[in-house]
């Protein structure tokens, strides 16, 4: 199957408040759309990484997303949307610091962050899902 060449535009409308570390609007045309399920801080062996340490868990989550992207010949530059679920939203600066080592901070993906009372296992502090638009293989 062939796909048209992807085109992605990141927009910050002047009529909206300035986005802090995210884009208000991302328009993607062409290419392949990739949906990555919510990732938690499990390593390749299925063991929890960084119990009680949000920075370590966030790093593992982004490494899992990176592995998922690479599995379909994609990369973080292709990510257009992140949804972040956290058990303590006041710790979002910790997540942003790690996230910014993976995403393009000049054109960051559209993002949502939601505080939840608990994730699938009590040890998890964060879960992130991603949507990417990549060129055809």
N, CA, C and O atoms as CSV, one atom per row, in Angstrom:
chain,resi,resn,atom,element,x,y,z
A,1,UNK,N,N,0.849,-1.174,0.000
A,1,UNK,CA,C,0.000,0.000,0.000
A,1,UNK,C,C,0.891,1.233,0.000
A,1,UNK,O,O,1.876,1.287,0.736
A,2,UNK,N,N,0.555,2.214,-0.813
A,2,UNK,CA,C,1.346,3.437,-0.810
A,2,UNK,C,C,0.545,4.553,-0.136
A,2,UNK,O,O,-0.681,4.615,-0.228
A,3,UNK,N,N,1.263,5.403,0.526
A,3,UNK,CA,C,0.664,6.532,1.242
A,3,UNK,C,C,1.228,7.810,0.660
A,3,UNK,O,O,2.382,7.841,0.233
A,4,UNK,N,N,0.429,8.864,0.637
A,4,UNK,CA,C,0.995,10.150,0.214
A,4,UNK,C,C,2.017,10.620,1.241
A,4,UNK,O,O,1.942,10.247,2.411
A,5,UNK,N,N,2.952,11.424,0.813
A,5,UNK,CA,C,3.967,11.973,1.712
A,5,UNK,C,C,3.284,12.714,2.851
A,5,UNK,O,O,2.313,13.440,2.637
A,6,UNK,N,N,3.791,12.529,4.054
A,6,UNK,CA,C,3.165,13.194,5.199
A,6,UNK,C,C,3.512,14.674,5.234
A,6,UNK,O,O,4.572,15.096,4.771
A,7,UNK,N,N,2.601,15.442,5.789
A,7,UNK,CA,C,2.820,16.853,6.049
A,7,UNK,C,C,2.220,17.125,7.427
A,7,UNK,O,O,1.057,16.807,7.676
A,8,UNK,N,N,3.010,17.709,8.314
A,8,UNK,CA,C,2.547,18.008,9.663
A,8,UNK,C,C,2.783,19.486,9.926
A,8,UNK,O,O,3.876,20.004,9.697
A,9,UNK,N,N,1.742,20.157,10.412
A,9,UNK,CA,C,1.819,21.578,10.738
A,9,UNK,C,C,1.468,21.769,12.207
A,9,UNK,O,O,0.443,21.272,12.674
A,10,UNK,N,N,2.309,22.482,12.927
A,10,UNK,CA,C,2.093,22.794,14.342
A,10,UNK,C,C,1.648,24.250,14.420
A,10,UNK,O,O,2.341,25.137,13.921
A,11,UNK,N,N,0.495,24.502,15.044
A,11,UNK,CA,C,-0.073,25.841,15.061
A,11,UNK,C,C,-0.365,26.301,16.486
A,11,UNK,O,O,-0.850,25.543,17.326
A,12,UNK,N,N,-0.054,27.563,16.721
A,12,UNK,CA,C,-0.375,28.229,17.986
A,12,UNK,C,C,-1.211,29.456,17.636
A,12,UNK,O,O,-0.655,30.535,17.425
A,13,UNK,N,N,-2.543,29.313,17.569
A,13,UNK,CA,C,-3.378,30.457,17.178
A,13,UNK,C,C,-3.169,31.655,18.104
A,13,UNK,O,O,-3.081,31.504,19.323
A,14,UNK,N,N,-3.094,32.824,17.517
A,14,UNK,CA,C,-2.914,34.052,18.298
A,14,UNK,C,C,-4.102,34.329,19.203
A,14,UNK,O,O,-3.977,35.059,20.185
A,15,UNK,N,N,-5.256,33.751,18.880
A,15,UNK,CA,C,-6.473,33.978,19.663
A,15,UNK,C,C,-6.590,33.017,20.852
A,15,UNK,O,O,-7.605,33.011,21.549
A,16,UNK,N,N,-5.547,32.202,21.082
A,16,UNK,CA,C,-5.538,31.257,22.203
A,16,UNK,C,C,-4.364,31.591,23.119
A,16,UNK,O,O,-3.408,32.234,22.685
A,17,UNK,N,N,-4.422,31.164,24.380
A,17,UNK,CA,C,-3.286,31.404,25.268
A,17,UNK,C,C,-2.064,30.635,24.781
A,17,UNK,O,O,-2.190,29.614,24.104
A,18,UNK,N,N,-0.894,31.127,25.126
A,18,UNK,CA,C,0.357,30.461,24.729
A,18,UNK,C,C,0.410,29.061,25.333
A,18,UNK,O,O,0.128,28.884,26.518
A,19,UNK,N,N,0.766,28.079,24.534
A,19,UNK,CA,C,0.948,26.714,25.032
A,19,UNK,C,C,2.263,26.610,25.780
A,19,UNK,O,O,3.272,27.170,25.352
A,20,UNK,N,N,2.256,25.910,26.874
A,20,UNK,CA,C,3.472,25.716,27.663
A,20,UNK,C,C,3.970,24.290,27.458
A,20,UNK,O,O,3.562,23.370,28.166
A,21,UNK,N,N,4.859,24.120,26.478
A,21,UNK,CA,C,5.443,22.809,26.225
A,21,UNK,C,C,4.593,21.894,25.366
A,21,UNK,O,O,4.854,20.693,25.304
A,22,UNK,N,N,3.589,22.430,24.707
A,22,UNK,CA,C,2.759,21.637,23.810
A,22,UNK,C,C,2.230,22.536,22.704
A,22,UNK,O,O,2.239,23.760,22.831
A,23,UNK,N,N,1.770,21.926,21.622
A,23,UNK,CA,C,1.150,22.664,20.535
A,23,UNK,C,C,-0.364,22.575,20.689
A,23,UNK,O,O,-0.895,21.512,21.011
A,24,UNK,N,N,-1.062,23.690,20.460
A,24,UNK,CA,C,-2.521,23.675,20.535
A,24,UNK,C,C,-3.131,22.862,19.401
A,24,UNK,O,O,-4.095,22.124,19.606
A,25,UNK,N,N,-2.567,22.998,18.207
A,25,UNK,CA,C,-3.136,22.346,17.035
A,25,UNK,C,C,-2.024,21.675,16.239
A,25,UNK,O,O,-1.002,22.291,15.935
A,26,UNK,N,N,-2.234,20.409,15.908
A,26,UNK,CA,C,-1.322,19.707,15.012
A,26,UNK,C,C,-2.171,19.141,13.883
A,26,UNK,O,O,-3.079,18.343,14.113
A,27,UNK,N,N,-1.865,19.563,12.668
A,27,UNK,CA,C,-2.582,19.061,11.503
A,27,UNK,C,C,-1.655,18.122,10.742
A,27,UNK,O,O,-0.545,18.499,10.364
A,28,UNK,N,N,-2.117,16.904,10.522
A,28,UNK,CA,C,-1.306,15.911,9.820
A,28,UNK,C,C,-2.087,15.381,8.629
A,28,UNK,O,O,-3.245,14.984,8.756
A,29,UNK,N,N,-1.438,15.379,7.468
A,29,UNK,CA,C,-2.038,14.804,6.275
A,29,UNK,C,C,-1.035,13.840,5.659
A,29,UNK,O,O,0.175,13.977,5.836
A,30,UNK,N,N,-1.565,12.861,4.930
A,30,UNK,CA,C,-0.711,11.870,4.293
A,30,UNK,C,C,-0.063,10.950,5.306
A,30,UNK,O,O,-0.404,10.982,6.488
A,31,UNK,N,N,0.853,10.143,4.858
A,31,UNK,CA,C,1.608,9.260,5.746
A,31,UNK,C,C,0.786,8.147,6.375
A,31,UNK,O,O,-0.335,7.865,5.954
A,32,UNK,N,N,1.364,7.525,7.388
A,32,UNK,CA,C,0.740,6.428,8.137
A,32,UNK,C,C,0.433,6.924,9.545
A,32,UNK,O,O,1.266,7.588,10.161
A,33,UNK,N,N,-0.738,6.614,10.055
A,33,UNK,CA,C,-1.075,6.970,11.427
A,33,UNK,C,C,-0.768,5.772,12.317
A,33,UNK,O,O,-1.175,4.646,12.030
A,34,UNK,N,N,-0.046,6.035,13.396
A,34,UNK,CA,C,0.394,4.987,14.318
A,34,UNK,C,C,-0.165,5.303,15.699
A,34,UNK,O,O,0.032,6.403,16.215
A,35,UNK,N,N,-0.858,4.344,16.296
A,35,UNK,CA,C,-1.425,4.510,17.636
A,35,UNK,C,C,-0.650,3.605,18.585
A,35,UNK,O,O,-0.551,2.398,18.361
A,36,UNK,N,N,-0.107,4.189,19.638
A,36,UNK,CA,C,0.662,3.415,20.616
A,36,UNK,C,C,-0.124,3.376,21.920
A,36,UNK,O,O,-0.436,4.413,22.506
A,37,UNK,N,N,-0.432,2.177,22.356
A,37,UNK,CA,C,-1.172,1.986,23.609
A,37,UNK,C,C,-0.443,2.622,24.772
A,37,UNK,O,O,0.766,2.849,24.720
A,38,UNK,N,N,-1.197,2.907,25.826
A,38,UNK,CA,C,-0.604,3.470,27.025
A,38,UNK,C,C,0.554,2.620,27.511
A,38,UNK,O,O,0.421,1.412,27.708
A,39,UNK,N,N,1.691,3.270,27.699
A,39,UNK,CA,C,2.897,2.581,28.149
A,39,UNK,C,C,3.156,2.915,29.612
A,39,UNK,O,O,2.991,4.055,30.046
A,40,UNK,N,N,3.564,1.902,30.357
A,40,UNK,CA,C,3.905,2.053,31.766
A,40,UNK,C,C,5.374,1.688,31.942
A,40,UNK,O,O,6.053,1.343,30.975
A,41,UNK,N,N,5.857,1.765,33.164
A,41,UNK,CA,C,7.294,1.595,33.408
A,41,UNK,C,C,7.694,0.133,33.608
A,41,UNK,O,O,8.303,-0.228,34.615
A,42,UNK,N,N,7.340,-0.693,32.634
A,42,UNK,CA,C,7.806,-2.080,32.621
A,42,UNK,C,C,8.958,-2.196,31.635
A,42,UNK,O,O,8.902,-1.650,30.533
A,43,UNK,N,N,10.010,-2.914,32.042
A,43,UNK,CA,C,11.117,-3.131,31.120
A,43,UNK,C,C,10.815,-4.336,30.234
A,43,UNK,O,O,9.734,-4.920,30.314
A,44,UNK,N,N,11.772,-4.700,29.395
A,44,UNK,CA,C,11.583,-5.790,28.437
A,44,UNK,C,C,11.255,-7.115,29.121
A,44,UNK,O,O,10.583,-7.965,28.537
A,45,UNK,N,N,11.724,-7.293,30.352
A,45,UNK,CA,C,11.457,-8.520,31.100
A,45,UNK,C,C,10.136,-8.466,31.868
A,45,UNK,O,O,9.772,-9.426,32.546
A,46,UNK,N,N,9.418,-7.344,31.762
A,46,UNK,CA,C,8.140,-7.199,32.444
A,46,UNK,C,C,8.252,-6.790,33.899
A,46,UNK,O,O,7.300,-6.949,34.663
A,47,UNK,N,N,9.410,-6.262,34.292
A,47,UNK,CA,C,9.627,-5.824,35.668
A,47,UNK,C,C,9.424,-4.309,35.776
A,47,UNK,O,O,9.769,-3.555,34.866
A,48,UNK,N,N,8.856,-3.884,36.909
A,48,UNK,CA,C,8.633,-2.457,37.142
A,48,UNK,C,C,9.975,-1.756,37.306
A,48,UNK,O,O,10.833,-2.213,38.061
A,49,UNK,N,N,10.153,-0.650,36.598
A,49,UNK,CA,C,11.357,0.168,36.693
A,49,UNK,C,C,11.012,1.420,37.489
A,49,UNK,O,O,9.999,2.065,37.219
A,50,UNK,N,N,11.843,1.770,38.466
A,50,UNK,CA,C,11.698,3.038,39.174
A,50,UNK,C,C,10.548,3.102,40.152
A,50,UNK,O,O,9.865,4.123,40.231
A,51,UNK,N,N,10.319,2.041,40.894
A,51,UNK,CA,C,9.221,2.072,41.868
A,51,UNK,C,C,9.388,3.268,42.812
A,51,UNK,O,O,10.421,3.410,43.467
A,52,UNK,N,N,8.358,4.129,42.877
A,52,UNK,CA,C,8.399,5.308,43.730
A,52,UNK,C,C,9.182,6.477,43.153
A,52,UNK,O,O,9.294,7.511,43.811
A,53,UNK,N,N,9.729,6.351,41.949
A,53,UNK,CA,C,10.581,7.378,41.329
A,53,UNK,C,C,9.959,7.807,39.990
A,53,UNK,O,O,10.127,7.126,38.978
A,54,UNK,N,N,9.250,8.928,39.994
A,54,UNK,CA,C,8.543,9.372,38.799
A,54,UNK,C,C,9.479,9.615,37.624
A,54,UNK,O,O,9.144,9.254,36.496
A,55,UNK,N,N,10.633,10.210,37.852
A,55,UNK,CA,C,11.571,10.477,36.747
A,55,UNK,C,C,12.025,9.170,36.098
A,55,UNK,O,O,12.059,9.068,34.872
A,56,UNK,N,N,12.370,8.187,36.900
A,56,UNK,CA,C,12.819,6.894,36.365
A,56,UNK,C,C,11.680,6.194,35.620
A,56,UNK,O,O,11.897,5.597,34.565
A,57,UNK,N,N,10.471,6.269,36.173
A,57,UNK,CA,C,9.332,5.647,35.493
A,57,UNK,C,C,9.045,6.348,34.167
A,57,UNK,O,O,8.773,5.691,33.162
A,58,UNK,N,N,9.104,7.667,34.164
A,58,UNK,CA,C,8.840,8.423,32.944
A,58,UNK,C,C,9.869,8.094,31.871
A,58,UNK,O,O,9.518,7.937,30.701
A,59,UNK,N,N,11.125,7.990,32.257
A,59,UNK,CA,C,12.181,7.624,31.298
A,59,UNK,C,C,11.888,6.251,30.689
A,59,UNK,O,O,12.013,6.075,29.478
A,60,UNK,N,N,11.497,5.274,31.524
A,60,UNK,CA,C,11.191,3.934,31.011
A,60,UNK,C,C,9.986,3.984,30.067
A,60,UNK,O,O,9.978,3.318,29.032
A,61,UNK,N,N,8.977,4.768,30.422
A,61,UNK,CA,C,7.801,4.901,29.564
A,61,UNK,C,C,8.211,5.452,28.194
A,61,UNK,O,O,7.788,4.926,27.164
A,62,UNK,N,N,9.026,6.499,28.177
A,62,UNK,CA,C,9.459,7.067,26.894
A,62,UNK,C,C,10.362,6.097,26.134
A,62,UNK,O,O,10.334,6.079,24.903
A,63,UNK,N,N,11.148,5.304,26.822
A,63,UNK,CA,C,11.950,4.277,26.143
A,63,UNK,C,C,11.037,3.223,25.509
A,63,UNK,O,O,11.317,2.732,24.416
A,64,UNK,N,N,9.944,2.879,26.198
A,64,UNK,CA,C,8.985,1.926,25.631
A,64,UNK,C,C,8.305,2.513,24.393
A,64,UNK,O,O,8.121,1.816,23.395
A,65,UNK,N,N,7.935,3.787,24.456
A,65,UNK,CA,C,7.332,4.442,23.287
A,65,UNK,C,C,8.339,4.476,22.139
A,65,UNK,O,O,7.985,4.219,20.988
A,66,UNK,N,N,9.592,4.793,22.457
A,66,UNK,CA,C,10.653,4.808,21.440
A,66,UNK,C,C,10.774,3.437,20.775
A,66,UNK,O,O,10.889,3.354,19.552
A,67,UNK,N,N,10.750,2.365,21.563
A,67,UNK,CA,C,10.842,1.004,21.012
A,67,UNK,C,C,9.640,0.694,20.122
A,67,UNK,O,O,9.783,0.062,19.075
A,68,UNK,N,N,8.451,1.145,20.543
A,68,UNK,CA,C,7.256,0.921,19.733
A,68,UNK,C,C,7.359,1.666,18.413
A,68,UNK,O,O,7.018,1.120,17.364
A,69,UNK,N,N,7.823,2.907,18.456
A,69,UNK,CA,C,7.998,3.690,17.234
A,69,UNK,C,C,9.006,3.024,16.301
A,69,UNK,O,O,8.760,2.894,15.101
A,70,UNK,N,N,10.134,2.608,16.855
A,70,UNK,CA,C,11.173,1.972,16.036
A,70,UNK,C,C,10.674,0.669,15.409
A,70,UNK,O,O,11.111,0.302,14.319
A,71,UNK,N,N,9.769,-0.028,16.084
A,71,UNK,CA,C,9.240,-1.296,15.565
A,71,UNK,C,C,8.461,-1.099,14.270
A,71,UNK,O,O,8.285,-2.040,13.496
A,72,UNK,N,N,7.990,0.135,14.035
A,72,UNK,CA,C,7.257,0.431,12.804
A,72,UNK,C,C,7.985,1.495,11.971
A,72,UNK,O,O,7.362,2.286,11.262
A,73,UNK,N,N,9.310,1.494,12.077
A,73,UNK,CA,C,10.149,2.418,11.304
A,73,UNK,C,C,9.727,3.874,11.479
A,73,UNK,O,O,9.583,4.619,10.509
A,74,UNK,N,N,9.534,4.259,12.732
A,74,UNK,CA,C,9.133,5.617,13.051
A,74,UNK,C,C,10.056,6.158,14.133
A,74,UNK,O,O,10.964,5.461,14.585
A,75,UNK,N,N,9.824,7.411,14.552
A,75,UNK,CA,C,10.675,8.038,15.563
A,75,UNK,C,C,9.877,9.116,16.291
A,75,UNK,O,O,8.745,9.415,15.908
A,76,UNK,N,N,10.451,9.693,17.324
A,76,UNK,CA,C,9.738,10.689,18.121
A,76,UNK,C,C,9.347,11.927,17.328
A,76,UNK,O,O,8.355,12.575,17.663
A,77,UNK,N,N,10.092,12.273,16.293
A,77,UNK,CA,C,9.747,13.428,15.476
A,77,UNK,C,C,8.391,13.242,14.793
A,77,UNK,O,O,7.776,14.215,14.354
A,78,UNK,N,N,7.925,11.989,14.702
A,78,UNK,CA,C,6.644,11.688,14.064
A,78,UNK,C,C,5.462,11.780,15.035
A,78,UNK,O,O,4.310,11.744,14.603
A,79,UNK,N,N,5.730,11.897,16.328
A,79,UNK,CA,C,4.657,11.929,17.327
A,79,UNK,C,C,3.922,13.266,17.242
A,79,UNK,O,O,4.533,14.332,17.311
A,80,UNK,N,N,2.591,13.186,17.090
A,80,UNK,CA,C,1.772,14.392,16.984
A,80,UNK,C,C,0.880,14.593,18.205
A,80,UNK,O,O,0.334,15.681,18.385
A,81,UNK,N,N,0.717,13.566,19.053
A,81,UNK,CA,C,-0.156,13.680,20.227
A,81,UNK,C,C,0.322,12.744,21.328
A,81,UNK,O,O,0.619,11.574,21.082
A,82,UNK,N,N,0.392,13.275,22.543
A,82,UNK,CA,C,0.677,12.486,23.737
A,82,UNK,C,C,-0.467,12.681,24.722
A,82,UNK,O,O,-0.965,13.793,24.896
A,83,UNK,N,N,-0.873,11.609,25.356
A,83,UNK,CA,C,-1.824,11.698,26.461
A,83,UNK,C,C,-1.143,11.097,27.676
A,83,UNK,O,O,-0.726,9.939,27.663
A,84,UNK,N,N,-1.038,11.897,28.723
A,84,UNK,CA,C,-0.297,11.524,29.929
A,84,UNK,C,C,-1.283,11.333,31.074
A,84,UNK,O,O,-2.091,12.214,31.367
A,85,UNK,N,N,-1.207,10.184,31.710
A,85,UNK,CA,C,-2.016,9.879,32.883
A,85,UNK,C,C,-1.066,9.778,34.071
A,85,UNK,O,O,-0.097,9.020,34.034
A,86,UNK,N,N,-1.344,10.540,35.120
A,86,UNK,CA,C,-0.463,10.577,36.287
A,86,UNK,C,C,-1.276,10.441,37.566
A,86,UNK,O,O,-2.439,10.841,37.622
A,87,UNK,N,N,-0.659,9.878,38.581
A,87,UNK,CA,C,-1.335,9.789,39.875
A,87,UNK,C,C,-1.161,11.061,40.698
A,87,UNK,O,O,-1.862,11.252,41.691
A,88,UNK,N,N,-0.226,11.943,40.294
A,88,UNK,CA,C,-0.025,13.225,40.980
A,88,UNK,C,C,0.360,14.280,39.948
A,88,UNK,O,O,1.533,14.428,39.604
A,89,UNK,N,N,-0.631,15.005,39.463
A,89,UNK,CA,C,-0.424,15.987,38.390
A,89,UNK,C,C,0.494,17.125,38.814
A,89,UNK,O,O,1.057,17.803,37.954
A,90,UNK,N,N,0.662,17.356,40.109
A,90,UNK,CA,C,1.557,18.432,40.549
A,90,UNK,C,C,3.007,18.134,40.182
A,90,UNK,O,O,3.857,19.024,40.228
A,91,UNK,N,N,3.287,16.902,39.823
A,91,UNK,CA,C,4.644,16.494,39.442
A,91,UNK,C,C,4.900,16.585,37.940
A,91,UNK,O,O,5.889,16.040,37.452
A,92,UNK,N,N,4.024,17.267,37.201
A,92,UNK,CA,C,4.182,17.385,35.747
A,92,UNK,C,C,5.529,17.984,35.336
A,92,UNK,O,O,6.034,17.612,34.276
A,93,UNK,N,N,6.147,18.894,36.113
A,93,UNK,CA,C,7.470,19.391,35.700
A,93,UNK,C,C,8.513,18.263,35.584
A,93,UNK,O,O,9.401,18.333,34.734
A,94,UNK,N,N,8.415,17.252,36.410
A,94,UNK,CA,C,9.332,16.105,36.330
A,94,UNK,C,C,9.136,15.392,34.995
A,94,UNK,O,O,10.104,15.020,34.332
A,95,UNK,N,N,7.893,15.209,34.614
A,95,UNK,CA,C,7.569,14.531,33.357
A,95,UNK,C,C,8.047,15.363,32.168
A,95,UNK,O,O,8.626,14.826,31.223
A,96,UNK,N,N,7.805,16.663,32.215
A,96,UNK,CA,C,8.229,17.536,31.110
A,96,UNK,C,C,9.740,17.509,30.926
A,96,UNK,O,O,10.232,17.519,29.798
A,97,UNK,N,N,10.472,17.475,32.025
A,97,UNK,CA,C,11.932,17.452,31.922
A,97,UNK,C,C,12.404,16.208,31.174
A,97,UNK,O,O,13.292,16.296,30.326
A,98,UNK,N,N,11.827,15.066,31.475
A,98,UNK,CA,C,12.198,13.831,30.770
A,98,UNK,C,C,11.671,13.876,29.339
A,98,UNK,O,O,12.398,13.578,28.391
A,99,UNK,N,N,10.406,14.249,29.191
A,99,UNK,CA,C,9.789,14.306,27.856
A,99,UNK,C,C,10.608,15.141,26.892
A,99,UNK,O,O,10.773,14.777,25.728
A,100,UNK,N,N,11.126,16.271,27.382
A,100,UNK,CA,C,11.856,17.191,26.518
A,100,UNK,C,C,13.170,16.627,26.001
A,100,UNK,O,O,13.765,17.205,25.091
A,101,UNK,N,N,13.635,15.524,26.552
A,101,UNK,CA,C,14.827,14.868,26.008
A,101,UNK,C,C,14.456,13.927,24.854
A,101,UNK,O,O,15.338,13.397,24.179
A,102,UNK,N,N,13.154,13.720,24.628
A,102,UNK,CA,C,12.692,12.826,23.565
A,102,UNK,C,C,11.988,13.559,22.430
A,102,UNK,O,O,12.177,13.202,21.268
A,103,UNK,N,N,11.179,14.575,22.734
A,103,UNK,CA,C,10.402,15.256,21.690
A,103,UNK,C,C,11.109,16.519,21.226
A,103,UNK,O,O,11.999,17.036,21.901
A,104,UNK,N,N,10.701,17.000,20.073
A,104,UNK,CA,C,11.214,18.262,19.553
A,104,UNK,C,C,10.521,19.382,20.320
A,104,UNK,O,O,9.318,19.585,20.158
A,105,UNK,N,N,11.248,20.102,21.140
A,105,UNK,CA,C,10.645,21.141,21.974
A,105,UNK,C,C,10.273,22.396,21.184
A,105,UNK,O,O,9.521,23.235,21.682
A,106,UNK,N,N,10.791,22.537,19.954
A,106,UNK,CA,C,10.403,23.677,19.115
A,106,UNK,C,C,9.031,23.454,18.493
A,106,UNK,O,O,8.280,24.406,18.283
A,107,UNK,N,N,8.704,22.204,18.200
A,107,UNK,CA,C,7.393,21.843,17.679
A,107,UNK,C,C,6.889,20.632,18.466
A,107,UNK,O,O,6.828,19.522,17.936
A,108,UNK,N,N,6.527,20.853,19.739
A,108,UNK,CA,C,6.101,19.718,20.570
A,108,UNK,C,C,4.740,19.196,20.128
A,108,UNK,O,O,3.951,19.929,19.533
A,109,UNK,N,N,4.468,17.925,20.421
A,109,UNK,CA,C,3.166,17.368,20.045
A,109,UNK,C,C,2.033,18.021,20.833
A,109,UNK,O,O,2.252,18.606,21.893
A,110,UNK,N,N,0.832,17.910,20.299
A,110,UNK,CA,C,-0.351,18.261,21.078
A,110,UNK,C,C,-0.353,17.305,22.271
A,110,UNK,O,O,0.047,16.148,22.137
A,111,UNK,N,N,-0.800,17.777,23.429
A,111,UNK,CA,C,-0.717,16.939,24.628
A,111,UNK,C,C,-1.882,17.187,25.566
A,111,UNK,O,O,-2.456,18.275,25.609
A,112,UNK,N,N,-2.211,16.150,26.310
A,112,UNK,CA,C,-3.174,16.246,27.402
A,112,UNK,C,C,-2.555,15.553,28.598
A,112,UNK,O,O,-1.853,14.552,28.454
A,113,UNK,N,N,-2.817,16.090,29.781
A,113,UNK,CA,C,-2.350,15.469,31.018
A,113,UNK,C,C,-3.545,15.336,31.949
A,113,UNK,O,O,-4.296,16.289,32.156
A,114,UNK,N,N,-3.712,14.144,32.507
A,114,UNK,CA,C,-4.865,13.847,33.343
A,114,UNK,C,C,-4.394,13.188,34.634
A,114,UNK,O,O,-3.589,12.257,34.612
A,115,UNK,N,N,-4.908,13.685,35.764
A,115,UNK,CA,C,-4.622,13.011,37.033
A,115,UNK,C,C,-5.653,11.909,37.236
A,115,UNK,O,O,-6.854,12.119,37.067
A,116,UNK,N,N,-5.160,10.737,37.600
A,116,UNK,CA,C,-6.018,9.586,37.868
A,116,UNK,C,C,-5.751,9.099,39.291
A,116,UNK,O,O,-4.667,9.321,39.831
A,117,UNK,N,N,-6.720,8.448,39.888
A,117,UNK,CA,C,-6.538,7.983,41.262
A,117,UNK,C,C,-5.605,6.779,41.333
A,117,UNK,O,O,-4.937,6.563,42.343
A,118,UNK,N,N,-5.563,5.994,40.252
A,118,UNK,CA,C,-4.700,4.815,40.236
A,118,UNK,C,C,-4.575,4.316,38.807
A,118,UNK,O,O,-5.476,4.492,37.987
A,119,UNK,N,N,-3.435,3.690,38.524
A,119,UNK,CA,C,-3.222,3.047,37.227
A,119,UNK,C,C,-3.381,1.537,37.411
A,119,UNK,O,O,-3.762,1.087,38.492
A,120,UNK,N,N,-3.102,0.764,36.392
A,120,UNK,CA,C,-3.385,-0.670,36.389
A,120,UNK,C,C,-2.699,-1.433,37.530
A,120,UNK,O,O,-3.227,-2.433,38.018
A,121,UNK,N,N,-1.529,-0.960,37.949
A,121,UNK,CA,C,-0.851,-1.527,39.115
A,121,UNK,C,C,-0.498,-0.391,40.066
A,121,UNK,O,O,-0.142,0.703,39.627
A,122,UNK,N,N,-0.593,-0.642,41.331
A,122,UNK,CA,C,-0.348,0.386,42.339
A,122,UNK,C,C,1.038,1.014,42.210
A,122,UNK,O,O,1.213,2.184,42.550
A,123,UNK,N,N,2.020,0.266,41.730
A,123,UNK,CA,C,3.396,0.766,41.614
A,123,UNK,C,C,3.555,1.842,40.546
A,123,UNK,O,O,4.491,2.640,40.602
A,124,UNK,N,N,2.648,1.867,39.577
A,124,UNK,CA,C,2.789,2.801,38.463
A,124,UNK,C,C,2.353,4.202,38.855
A,124,UNK,O,O,1.289,4.397,39.442
A,125,UNK,N,N,3.195,5.174,38.520
A,125,UNK,CA,C,2.910,6.580,38.772
A,125,UNK,C,C,2.477,7.316,37.508
A,125,UNK,O,O,1.908,8.406,37.578
A,126,UNK,N,N,2.753,6.706,36.344
A,126,UNK,CA,C,2.509,7.367,35.058
A,126,UNK,C,C,2.229,6.344,33.963
A,126,UNK,O,O,2.744,5.226,33.981
A,127,UNK,N,N,1.400,6.758,33.014
A,127,UNK,CA,C,1.145,5.993,31.798
A,127,UNK,C,C,0.994,7.011,30.673
A,127,UNK,O,O,0.360,8.051,30.854
A,128,UNK,N,N,1.574,6.712,29.514
A,128,UNK,CA,C,1.510,7.644,28.382
A,128,UNK,C,C,1.158,6.874,27.118
A,128,UNK,O,O,1.730,5.822,26.833
A,129,UNK,N,N,0.196,7.423,26.358
A,129,UNK,CA,C,-0.111,6.883,25.047
A,129,UNK,C,C,0.284,7.918,23.997
A,129,UNK,O,O,0.367,9.111,24.288
A,130,UNK,N,N,0.526,7.450,22.779
A,130,UNK,CA,C,1.029,8.340,21.727
A,130,UNK,C,C,0.353,8.055,20.394
A,130,UNK,O,O,-0.068,6.935,20.104
A,131,UNK,N,N,0.265,9.109,19.603
A,131,UNK,CA,C,-0.174,8.985,18.211
A,131,UNK,C,C,0.918,9.620,17.358
A,131,UNK,O,O,1.383,10.723,17.645
A,132,UNK,N,N,1.317,8.915,16.313
A,132,UNK,CA,C,2.359,9.416,15.410
A,132,UNK,C,C,1.842,9.357,13.969
A,132,UNK,O,O,0.977,8.549,13.632
A,133,UNK,N,N,2.390,10.222,13.143
A,133,UNK,CA,C,2.124,10.185,11.700
A,133,UNK,C,C,3.485,10.115,11.028
A,133,UNK,O,O,4.302,11.029,11.140
A,134,UNK,N,N,3.709,9.008,10.327
A,134,UNK,CA,C,5.021,8.765,9.728
A,134,UNK,C,C,4.903,8.645,8.217
A,134,UNK,O,O,3.818,8.418,7.680
A,135,UNK,N,N,6.025,8.800,7.544
A,135,UNK,CA,C,6.046,8.588,6.103
A,135,UNK,C,C,5.825,7.126,5.794
A,135,UNK,O,O,5.970,6.263,6.659
A,136,UNK,N,N,5.470,6.855,4.537
A,136,UNK,CA,C,5.300,5.476,4.086
A,136,UNK,C,C,6.625,4.747,4.173
A,136,UNK,O,O,7.686,5.357,4.043
A,137,UNK,N,N,6.568,3.466,4.390
A,137,UNK,CA,C,7.798,2.667,4.466
A,137,UNK,C,C,8.334,2.388,3.085
A,137,UNK,O,O,9.364,1.729,2.945
